[in-house]
């Protein structure tokens, strides 16, 4: 469903992602971990087609992101870090705009919009402009636009950032529900989130892969049995 092969990215002489190769199978929820500046967001942006690799390739559902960008993006839902929106738009107008871009129409369009609005509890803010929302509600709107077209693959960059504990639980529950039918990559710095929702964890440091295993197997590497101790050891 997702595959990278020798993926690399340079920015003005800085090597942000270094020869990164991995694949993600149907039904997997991959926790994508690494310290700040490790190359997580850069990798996700290359997978989503927002930036072009310096070398190597990436594909979504068998579609090369560079060679078949429309087909790759059609199969993908993407929540970027910070979830930028058109702040002057209302939640309703923004989600309708995204539905237009995704080519949704008729009864299917209505059912998908009703689903994301209800599932992410946006009914109470549907007429507000996005600029007036709390950070938590902005993240919910970001999640709504990522799943409105019911994509096969989801790439979520810090999906619970800014949410309170109850909201985090709701989002994690949603991810668990939709993971039965989708392939999901989650970038997060919250290690408990990996334990809660991920079937596999991949750790990168300085743009390179340093660990790839189930959360349970990674925790077993440390005498303490704690994922954060393993993270510090391999990412240092």
N, C-alpha and C positions, 0 to 999 in steps of 0.2 A: 504493500500500500504506500509506503514511503521508502525511498532508497537514496542514499548519497554514496558517491564513489569518488574518493580522493578529492573531496571538496576543499577548496582553499579560497581565502579572500585577503587581499592586501589593501591597506589604506595608507597612501603616501609613505610607503616603505615599512609600515607596521603590519606584521602578519597576525591578523585577527583570528582566522580559522586556518588550521594547518593539516592538510591531507586527511580530512575526516571522512571515514566510511562507516556507515551503519545502515540497517534496514529495520523497519517496523512492520509487523505482521497484522493481519485483520484481527480485531478484538483486543489488541494490546493497548494498555495505557502506559506510555513511557514517560517517566519523570526525567526531565533534562536538567541536570544540575551542574553547578560550577560557581566559583567565586566571581565577584564583579570583574568585568573585563575579560572573562574566560572565552567569550565568543558565542554565548548562547543566543542572544538576540540577533546577532549577525547571521548565524546559521538559520534561525527561523525566518528571517527576512529573505534569505536566499531560497529557502523552501517555498515561501509564499510568492516568490517572483518579484519582490520589491527591489532587490539589488541583484546584480549579476555576479556570478562567481569569477574569480580570477583564473581558476583552474578547476577541473573536475566537473561533475554533473550531479543533478538532483532530479528525482522524478516523483510524481504523485499519481498513484493508481496506474502506473505504467506510462504516464505522459511526462516526457522531459520538460522541465519547467522553462527552459530557454527555447526549446524547439517547438513545443506545443503549449504555449502559455495559456491560451483560452481553455483548452481541455483540462489542463492541470488545475487552474483556478476554479473551474466549474465544480470539480470534485472536492474542493477545499473550503473550509471555514477557518477564518484567521482572526484571532484577537491579539492585536499588537500591544506591546508594552505601553501603558498610559492610555490605551484605547482612544486615540484622537477622534473627535466627532466635529460635526458642523454645529458649533455652540448656539448659533442663532435659530436653529431649527427646533421645533418641538419633537418630543419623543415619537409621536405618531407620524409626523411628516418625515422624520429621519428613517424610521423603519419602513415606511412606504417607499421612500427613495431607494433604500437597499433592495426591497422587493422588486422594484422596477429594474434595477441593475441586474438582478439575478434572473429576470425574465419570468417571474411568477405571475400567474393570472388566474382569474375565475375562482372557483370554489377552493382550489388548492391554495391559492394565495391567501384567502381569508382564513382557512384552517391553520396555516402556518403562522400567520400573524397573531391569530387568537391564541395559539399554543405558546409562542414565545412571550407574549405579553402576560398571559396568565401564569406560566411556569416561573417566570422571573419577577412576578409580582409588580408589574409596571402600571397596573390599572390606575393607581392613585396619582401617578405623575405623567400620564400619557399626554396631557395638554401643556405641560411645562416645557420651556426651552431647556436645552441640555446644559447651557451655561449656569442655570439656576439649581441644578441637581447637586446633591452631595457626591463625594468621590465614590462612595459605595454604589449609588444608583447609576452613576456613569459607567461603572464596571458592569453592572447588570445590563445596561443598554448595549454595551460592547459585546457581551455574551449573546444577547438576543440577535444582533446583526450577524454574528458568526454562525448561528445555527438555523437562521430563518429559512434557508433553502434546503435544509436537511442534508448536509454534505456527508460524504463517506469518510472524510478525513478532517480532523480538527487539530489546529495548532494554536495553543493557548499560552500566551506569554504573561505570566503572573496573574492568573484568572481571579484570585481572591484578594489581590492587593487592594487595601482600603476598606475591606469588609469587616464587620464586627463578627464575633464568634458564631452567632446564630446564622448570619448570612453566609459565612464560610461553610458551615455545615450544610446549608441548603444547596450551595453551588457544588460541593463535593458529592452530595446525594444525586444531583442532576447529572454530574459527570459519570457517576457509577451506573445510572440508568441508561444513558445513551451509549456507554462503552460497550454494551451488549451488541450493538449494531454498527459501531464505528471504530476507527483507529484514531487514537488521541495522543498527542505529544503535549506535555505540560512543562513549561519552564517555571521553576519556582525556587525561592530561597528558603521556603518553609519545609523543613525536613519531615515534620509530622504529616504534612500533606502527601508526601511520597508514600509514607506508611499507610495512609488512609485510603488512597485511591489508585495507586500505581501498581501495575503487575511487574514492572521492570524499571530499573534506574540506570541511567547513563550519566557518567560524570566526565566533564572536560575541564582542562586547565591549560591556560596559555594556548587555547585553540586546538589542543590535541586530546584524543580520547584516552582517559586514564583508568576507567572502570566501567564495566557493563555487566549487570547481573540483576537478579531479583532483589528487592529490598531485604528479604529475609537472609539471603546468601551474603549480601554485603554486610549486614549487621553481624553475621557470624564470624566475620574476619577480625572483629575487635573483641578483646577480652571483656569489655564492658557490655557488649551486645548493643551498642548505641550507634545509630547511623551517623550522628554528627561526629563521632570520633573517627569513623572510617573516612568521612568526607574530609576532615582536617588532614588525615594522614596521606590520602592520595592526591589531594588538590594543593598541597603546600608547595 
